[in-house]
């Protein structure tokens, strides 16, 4: 077996990417994206105006993980923030260095873009991920709470 490799995703990676996103949903005990969401993922990742960037992590030429990220902006730093939405390595390929390779590649991209920081969220039960990030020197932001509007609640606020 060769070491992990990381590369930008290409449109031809769409089916494997969707399989990896399904595997992440299963791991996080969430519903898999439906057919319409799958179409939007491919359009928004590979269409003429991408809304996010993707990296594919491979082991022996086989896609085994991915990172999905995009920029936000910090008014206080007056610099972009690179937000890591997903970092996932298929369970069969964990402990292979692929997660570290993907995370490092995203951090390099943040540095290349002169981002003031890189941020992401971790489920509170995912101790494996928490330990991984803490070993890399990341700090949990316990004084911040994540809020979310979805569905009917989002529509109601938008119509105010």
C-alpha positions as CSV (number, residue, x, y, z in Angstrom):
1,X,0.0,0.0,0.0
2,X,1.2,3.5,-0.9
3,X,0.8,6.5,1.4
4,X,-2.2,8.8,1.2
5,X,-2.5,11.4,-1.5
6,X,-4.7,14.5,-1.6
7,X,-5.8,16.3,-4.8
8,X,-8.6,18.7,-5.9
9,X,-11.8,17.0,-6.7
10,X,-12.9,16.8,-10.3
11,X,-16.4,16.3,-11.8
12,X,-15.6,12.7,-12.5
13,X,-15.3,12.2,-8.7
14,X,-19.0,13.0,-8.3
15,X,-20.2,9.4,-7.7
16,X,-17.4,8.5,-5.2
17,X,-17.9,11.9,-3.4
18,X,-21.6,11.1,-3.0
19,X,-20.7,7.7,-1.7
20,X,-18.4,9.3,0.9
21,X,-21.0,11.8,1.9
22,X,-23.5,8.9,2.4
23,X,-20.9,7.2,4.6
24,X,-20.4,10.3,6.6
25,X,-24.2,10.6,7.1
26,X,-24.3,7.0,8.3
27,X,-21.4,7.6,10.7
28,X,-23.1,10.7,12.1
29,X,-26.4,8.9,12.3
30,X,-28.0,11.5,9.9
31,X,-30.3,11.0,6.9
32,X,-28.4,10.6,3.6
33,X,-28.9,13.5,1.1
34,X,-31.9,12.9,-1.1
35,X,-31.9,12.9,-4.9
36,X,-32.4,16.7,-5.1
37,X,-29.7,17.4,-2.5
38,X,-27.3,15.1,-4.4
39,X,-27.9,17.1,-7.6
40,X,-27.3,20.3,-5.8
41,X,-24.1,19.0,-4.2
42,X,-22.7,18.2,-7.7
43,X,-23.8,21.5,-9.2
44,X,-22.6,23.6,-6.3
45,X,-19.2,21.8,-6.2
46,X,-18.5,21.4,-9.9
47,X,-20.7,23.9,-11.7
48,X,-19.8,27.2,-13.3
49,X,-19.9,29.1,-10.0
50,X,-18.7,26.6,-7.2
51,X,-20.0,27.4,-3.7
52,X,-17.3,25.4,-2.0
53,X,-14.1,23.6,-2.7
54,X,-13.4,19.9,-2.4
55,X,-10.3,17.8,-1.8
56,X,-10.3,14.1,-2.4
57,X,-8.0,11.8,-0.3
58,X,-6.9,8.6,-1.9
59,X,-5.3,5.4,-0.7
60,X,-3.8,3.4,-3.6
61,X,-5.6,5.5,-6.1
62,X,-9.0,4.9,-4.5
63,X,-11.0,7.8,-3.1
64,X,-11.3,7.1,0.7
65,X,-11.9,10.5,2.2
66,X,-12.7,14.1,1.4
67,X,-12.6,17.7,2.7
68,X,-15.3,20.3,1.9
69,X,-14.5,23.9,2.7
70,X,-15.3,27.5,1.9
71,X,-14.5,31.0,2.9
72,X,-16.3,33.2,5.4
73,X,-15.1,36.5,6.6
74,X,-14.0,37.9,10.0
75,X,-14.8,41.6,10.5
76,X,-12.5,41.8,13.5
77,X,-9.5,40.2,11.9
78,X,-10.4,41.8,8.5
79,X,-9.3,38.6,6.9
80,X,-11.1,35.6,5.5
81,X,-11.8,32.5,7.6
82,X,-11.6,29.1,6.0
83,X,-14.5,27.0,7.2
84,X,-14.1,23.3,7.1
85,X,-17.6,21.9,6.7
86,X,-16.6,18.2,6.3
87,X,-13.5,16.2,6.9
88,X,-14.2,12.5,6.5
89,X,-12.2,9.4,6.0
90,X,-14.0,6.1,5.4
91,X,-13.6,3.9,8.5
92,X,-11.7,1.3,6.5
93,X,-9.0,3.8,5.9
94,X,-8.6,5.5,9.3
95,X,-5.3,5.4,11.1
96,X,-3.6,5.5,7.6
97,X,-2.6,9.2,7.8
98,X,-5.3,10.2,5.3
99,X,-7.2,12.4,7.8
100,X,-4.0,14.2,8.7
101,X,-3.1,14.6,5.0
102,X,-6.5,16.1,4.2
103,X,-6.5,18.4,7.2
104,X,-3.0,19.6,6.5
105,X,-3.9,20.3,2.9
106,X,-6.9,22.5,4.0
107,X,-4.6,24.3,6.5
108,X,-2.1,25.0,3.7
109,X,-5.0,26.4,1.6
110,X,-6.0,28.7,4.5
111,X,-2.4,29.9,4.8
112,X,-2.1,30.4,1.0
113,X,-5.3,32.5,1.1
114,X,-3.9,34.5,4.0
115,X,-6.8,33.5,6.2
116,X,-6.8,34.8,9.8
117,X,-8.2,31.5,11.0
118,X,-9.7,28.1,10.1
119,X,-12.8,26.9,11.9
120,X,-15.0,23.8,11.9
121,X,-17.6,22.1,14.2
122,X,-17.3,18.7,15.8
123,X,-20.2,16.6,17.2
124,X,-19.8,16.4,21.0
125,X,-19.9,12.6,20.9
126,X,-17.1,12.3,18.3
127,X,-14.2,11.9,20.8
128,X,-12.0,10.4,18.1
129,X,-12.2,13.6,16.1
130,X,-11.9,15.8,19.2
131,X,-8.7,14.0,20.2
132,X,-7.4,14.3,16.6
133,X,-7.9,18.1,16.5
134,X,-6.6,18.7,20.0
135,X,-3.4,16.8,19.2
136,X,-2.9,19.2,16.3
137,X,-3.2,22.2,18.7
138,X,-6.8,23.2,17.9
139,X,-8.8,24.8,20.7
140,X,-12.5,24.1,21.4
141,X,-14.5,27.3,21.5
142,X,-16.7,26.6,24.5
143,X,-17.8,30.2,24.9
144,X,-19.6,30.1,21.6
145,X,-22.9,28.4,20.8
146,X,-23.9,27.4,17.3
147,X,-27.4,28.4,16.2
148,X,-29.3,27.2,13.2
149,X,-32.5,28.1,11.3
150,X,-33.9,25.5,8.9
151,X,-37.1,24.8,7.0
152,X,-40.2,26.5,8.2
153,X,-38.4,28.6,10.8
154,X,-36.0,30.0,8.2
155,X,-38.9,30.8,5.9
156,X,-40.8,32.5,8.6
157,X,-37.9,34.8,9.5
158,X,-37.2,35.5,5.9
159,X,-40.8,36.6,5.4
160,X,-40.8,39.0,8.3
